[in-house]
Amino acid sequence: MKPWIPLGRAPIPGSRDELLLWQRGDEFSIRISGYVSELMNSRQHGSEEALATYACPAIAGRARAQVLVGGLGMGFTLAAALRSVGPDATVTVAELVPEVVEWNRGPLGEAAGHPLADPRTRVEIGDVAALIRTRPAAFDAILLDVDNGPEGMTQQGNDWLYAPAGLKAIQAALTPGGILAVWSVEAVPRFTGALNRAGFTVNVRTARARGDRGAKHTIWLARRA
């Protein structure tokens, strides 16, 4: 078996941890320093794609649709969103760690088909929460894959997104009838209640990491009135 080769490391803003990029043949892995388990792997991306393919059909009929993806990762959610929207759509991806964008523009980009090269893609370097706060009624869909979901790993600041104040801001950033989709490594029933209390109409779905195999992840689909 081929050995894992380190390709890069990057500090996580607001955290003592770092992101680590590894490659073995045509397989890529992103890990967090100090953790044994992987954060993501290029061979297990089914649920990241489902985040977009579950949500985007709800806005398929909208002209010049605007989609916000929170967290670039390995680019699979972005790529799936681009496949799911029309030629006049714009998909903005907000990524906190600049090096992750550079990795996706470099060797990692091939894994998802280089979605950053699509002319419909816009990149924002920074916290997706800051973008949400400043863009009222701007997005038809917001897709969040941030810090493994409502039970975060690396940044307490990410908790704001999933708290009442964050959900209120997301409501304000969505157009009427817009969709919020949230990826989580596990089911968090209290978050379903939080979405309901925030006024969303909620559907909770699951998706496998790798086809019909692998870990089962949770995706909330929440529609604004």
C-alpha positions in Angstrom: 0.0 0.0 0.0 1.2 3.5 -0.9 2.2 5.7 2.1 0.4 8.9 3.1 2.3 11.9 2.0 1.9 15.3 3.8 1.0 18.1 1.3 0.1 21.0 3.5 -0.8 22.4 6.9 -2.8 25.5 7.9 -3.7 27.2 11.1 -7.4 27.3 11.9 -8.4 30.9 12.8 -9.6 31.2 16.4 -8.2 27.7 17.3 -5.0 26.2 18.5 -5.5 23.4 16.0 -4.3 23.1 12.4 -5.7 21.5 9.3 -3.4 18.9 7.7 -3.7 17.8 4.0 -2.4 14.3 3.1 -2.3 12.4 -0.2 -2.0 8.6 -0.9 -2.2 7.9 -4.6 -5.4 9.5 -5.9 -6.9 9.7 -2.4 -6.8 12.8 -0.2 -7.4 13.3 3.5 -7.9 16.4 5.6 -7.3 16.0 9.3 -7.2 18.2 12.4 -4.0 18.1 14.4 -4.4 16.2 17.6 -7.3 14.1 16.4 -7.0 10.5 15.3 -10.0 10.4 13.0 -10.2 12.2 9.6 -12.2 15.3 9.1 -12.9 14.4 5.5 -11.7 11.9 2.8 -12.0 12.2 -1.0 -13.4 8.7 -1.2 -16.3 9.4 1.2 -18.3 12.4 0.0 -21.8 11.2 -0.6 -23.4 13.1 2.2 -21.5 16.3 1.3 -23.0 16.1 -2.2 -26.4 15.3 -0.7 -26.3 18.6 1.2 -26.6 20.3 -2.2 -28.7 17.7 -4.1 -31.3 17.6 -1.4 -31.6 21.4 -1.2 -31.1 22.9 -4.6 -34.1 21.2 -6.4 -36.3 23.4 -4.1 -35.0 26.5 -5.9 -34.5 25.0 -9.4 -37.2 27.2 -11.0 -35.7 30.5 -9.8 -33.9 32.7 -12.3 -30.4 33.8 -11.4 -30.5 31.8 -8.2 -28.0 32.7 -5.5 -26.6 29.9 -3.4 -24.2 30.2 -0.4 -22.0 27.3 0.6 -20.5 27.6 4.1 -17.3 25.6 4.1 -15.3 24.6 1.0 -13.7 21.4 2.3 -12.7 19.2 -0.6 -15.2 21.0 -2.9 -17.8 18.2 -3.2 -20.7 20.3 -1.9 -19.8 23.2 -4.2 -19.5 20.9 -7.2 -22.9 19.3 -6.5 -24.5 22.7 -6.1 -23.1 23.8 -9.5 -24.5 20.7 -11.1 -27.9 21.3 -9.4 -28.5 24.9 -10.4 -28.9 26.7 -13.8 -26.4 28.4 -16.0 -27.4 31.9 -14.7 -27.0 31.0 -11.0 -24.2 32.1 -8.7 -22.7 29.9 -6.0 -20.7 31.7 -3.4 -18.5 29.6 -1.2 -17.2 31.0 2.1 -14.1 29.4 3.5 -12.4 30.4 6.7 -9.0 28.9 6.0 -7.3 30.5 3.0 -5.0 27.5 2.5 -8.0 25.3 1.9 -8.9 27.4 -1.1 -5.3 27.1 -2.4 -5.4 23.3 -1.9 -8.5 23.2 -4.0 -6.9 25.3 -6.7 -4.0 22.9 -6.6 -3.7 19.1 -6.4 -6.9 18.6 -4.3 -9.1 20.3 -6.9 -9.1 17.2 -9.2 -11.0 15.2 -6.6 -14.2 17.2 -7.1 -13.6 18.2 -10.7 -12.2 21.7 -10.1 -15.4 23.5 -9.1 -13.5 26.7 -8.3 -12.8 27.0 -12.0 -16.5 27.2 -12.8 -17.4 30.8 -13.8 -20.5 30.7 -11.6 -18.4 30.3 -8.5 -17.5 33.1 -6.2 -15.1 32.7 -3.3 -15.2 34.6 0.0 -12.3 34.2 2.4 -13.6 34.5 5.9 -16.3 33.4 8.3 -19.6 32.5 6.7 -21.4 33.9 9.7 -20.0 37.4 9.0 -21.2 37.1 5.4 -24.7 36.0 6.5 -25.0 39.0 8.9 -24.3 41.5 6.1 -26.4 40.1 3.2 -30.1 40.5 3.9 -32.5 38.6 1.5 -29.5 37.7 -0.7 -29.6 33.9 -1.0 -32.1 31.5 -2.3 -30.3 28.6 -0.5 -27.7 28.5 2.2 -25.8 25.2 2.6 -23.8 24.9 5.8 -21.1 22.3 6.5 -19.3 24.1 9.3 -17.4 22.4 12.1 -19.2 19.0 11.8 -22.6 20.6 12.5 -24.4 21.8 15.6 -22.0 19.8 17.8 -18.8 21.5 16.7 -15.2 20.3 17.1 -12.9 23.2 16.7 -14.5 26.6 17.4 -17.0 27.7 20.0 -17.7 30.7 17.7 -19.3 28.4 15.3 -22.0 27.7 17.8 -23.6 31.1 17.0 -24.7 29.8 13.6 -26.9 27.1 15.2 -28.1 29.3 18.1 -31.3 31.4 18.0 -29.4 34.6 17.0 -27.7 32.8 14.2 -30.9 31.2 12.9 -32.6 34.6 13.0 -29.7 36.0 10.9 -30.0 33.1 8.4 -33.7 33.7 8.1 -32.9 37.4 7.2 -30.3 36.4 4.7 -32.7 34.0 2.8 -35.2 35.1 0.2 -38.8 34.2 0.9 -39.2 30.5 0.5 -35.5 30.0 0.6 -33.8 26.9 1.9 -31.3 26.3 4.7 -29.5 23.0 4.5 -27.2 21.9 7.4 -24.9 18.9 7.4 -24.0 17.1 10.7 -21.9 14.2 11.5 -24.6 13.0 13.8 -28.3 13.5 14.7 -29.0 16.4 17.1 -32.7 16.4 18.0 -32.5 19.7 19.9 -31.4 21.4 16.7 -34.6 20.3 15.0 -36.5 22.0 17.8 -34.4 25.1 17.4 -35.2 25.3 13.7 -38.9 24.9 14.4 -38.9 27.6 17.0 -37.0 29.9 14.6 -40.0 29.6 12.2 -38.6 27.2 9.6 -40.5 24.3 8.1 -38.1 21.4 8.8 -37.4 18.1 7.1 -34.7 15.9 8.5 -32.9 13.5 6.1 -29.9 11.2 6.2 -27.2 10.3 3.7 -24.4 7.8 3.6 -20.8 8.9 3.3 -20.0 6.5 0.4 -22.9 5.4 -1.8 -25.0 3.0 0.3 -22.1 2.3 2.7 -20.2 4.2 5.2 -21.3 6.4 8.1 -24.8 7.9 8.1 -24.9 11.6 8.4 -27.8 14.0 9.1 -29.0 16.8 6.9 -31.6 19.3 7.9 -33.7 21.0 5.2 -35.4 24.1 6.6 -37.6 26.4 4.5 -38.1 30.0 5.3 -41.7 31.2 5.1 
